[in-house]
Amino acid sequence: MLSAAENFTLYIRNFIRFSKFDFSKSNVLETTDRKYLKSCYYNETTGQYCPVFRLGDIVQRAGHNFQDMAVEGGSIGIRIEWRCDLDKGYSECHPQYNFTLLNTENTTKYKLK
């Protein structure tokens, strides 16, 4: 039962704005393809602007096993860091995601990366 939840997805929408430089950007690919978000998953190299994450991938990126967490429970924090070089332009501003276990009960059981 819970194993199916590993393939559930989470949509994480995020915006940044540097008003002083009249610059703003979203973590979603600007496209006219209405099917894009229904068919993409986040990937650091090929899908950097697809904010759709599998729950199993999020737990794995936090350094944990989904099946263990499904049984024992847990909370994961999501940090989005934008790396931007505004001197180089719009194409040099990218989101980076970091997932971390938040609950302290399991922190001793699981080794954090």
Secondary structure, DSSP 8 states (H G I E B T S, - for coil): -GGGGGG-EEE---EEEEGGGTEEEESS---S-TTHHHH---BTTTBTT--EEEHHHHHHHTT--HHHHHHH---EEEEEEEEE-TTT-GGGEEEEEEEEE--STTTTTS---
